[in-house]
Amino acid sequence: MKLPQTIEDLIDAQNRSDNTAYMACFSEDATVKDEGKTYRGKEEIRNWISKANESFMITMKPLQYNVDQAFLKAEISGNFSGSPLVLSYHFKFINDKVNSLIID
């Protein structure tokens, strides 16, 4: 499956729990919506992903990608109840950076 480079970089960073590389995939004013909460800007997003990585050691396996909708379906595994889960990732990009990510 061919993924945009930014998504490949994000998945690689997630699988290595590399929060710095993960953050490099986002624009300065990016937003992330996950589990009913919204994180705005790189600092809030960094805190969110750092906490998730420390608590759950999450890895991602891409299953399906829709180029037209910038929609990724991925299996996530980790140290959490119900692992593994299949989640949907809805992306919006600006200049090859993630500007909006909604996870459900």
C-alpha positions in Angstrom: 0.0 0.0 0.0 1.4 3.4 -1.0 1.1 6.0 1.7 2.0 9.7 1.7 5.5 10.2 3.1 4.2 12.2 6.0 1.9 9.3 7.1 4.8 6.8 6.6 7.0 9.0 8.8 4.2 9.3 11.4 3.7 5.5 11.6 7.4 4.9 11.8 7.8 7.4 14.6 4.8 5.9 16.4 6.3 2.4 16.1 9.6 3.6 17.5 7.9 5.7 20.3 9.9 8.6 18.9 7.9 11.6 20.1 10.2 14.1 18.4 9.9 12.5 15.0 6.2 12.1 15.5 5.9 15.9 16.2 7.9 16.7 13.0 4.9 15.4 11.0 2.6 18.2 12.3 2.2 21.9 11.4 2.6 24.4 14.2 -1.1 25.1 14.5 -2.2 21.4 14.1 -5.1 19.9 16.0 -5.7 16.3 17.1 -9.1 14.9 18.2 -8.9 11.6 20.1 -11.2 9.9 22.6 -13.4 13.0 22.9 -10.6 15.5 23.5 -9.0 18.1 21.3 -5.3 18.9 21.4 -4.3 22.2 19.8 -0.7 23.1 18.8 2.5 21.2 19.0 2.9 21.4 22.8 -0.5 19.9 23.6 -0.1 17.3 20.9 3.4 16.4 22.2 2.0 16.0 25.7 -0.8 13.7 24.4 1.5 11.4 22.3 4.2 11.3 25.0 1.6 10.2 27.6 0.1 7.7 25.3 3.5 6.2 24.4 4.6 6.0 28.0 1.3 4.4 29.2 0.4 2.1 26.3 3.5 1.5 24.1 1.3 1.8 21.0 2.3 0.5 17.6 0.4 1.0 14.3 -0.1 -1.3 11.3 -1.7 0.4 8.3 -4.6 -1.7 6.8 -6.2 0.6 4.2 -5.7 4.1 2.8 -8.0 6.3 0.8 -6.0 8.9 -1.1 -9.0 11.1 -2.0 -10.2 11.3 1.6 -6.8 11.2 3.3 -8.3 8.4 5.4 -6.2 5.7 7.1 -7.5 2.6 8.7 -4.9 1.1 11.0 -4.6 -1.6 13.6 -3.1 -0.4 16.9 -1.6 -2.6 19.5 -0.3 -1.9 22.9 -0.5 -2.1 26.6 -4.3 -1.4 26.8 -7.5 -3.3 27.3 -9.0 -4.5 24.0 -5.6 -4.5 22.1 -5.4 -4.8 19.2 -8.0 -2.3 17.9 -8.8 -1.0 14.4 -9.0 2.8 14.3 -9.8 5.4 11.6 -7.4 8.3 11.1 -8.8 11.3 9.2 -6.0 13.7 8.0 -5.9 17.2 6.6 -2.5 18.4 5.3 -0.9 21.8 4.8 2.5 21.8 3.0 3.0 18.1 3.6 2.4 18.5 7.4 -0.6 17.1 9.3 -2.7 20.1 10.2 -5.7 18.1 11.5 -6.0 14.6 12.7 -9.2 13.0 13.9 -9.0 9.5 15.4 -12.1 7.4 15.8 
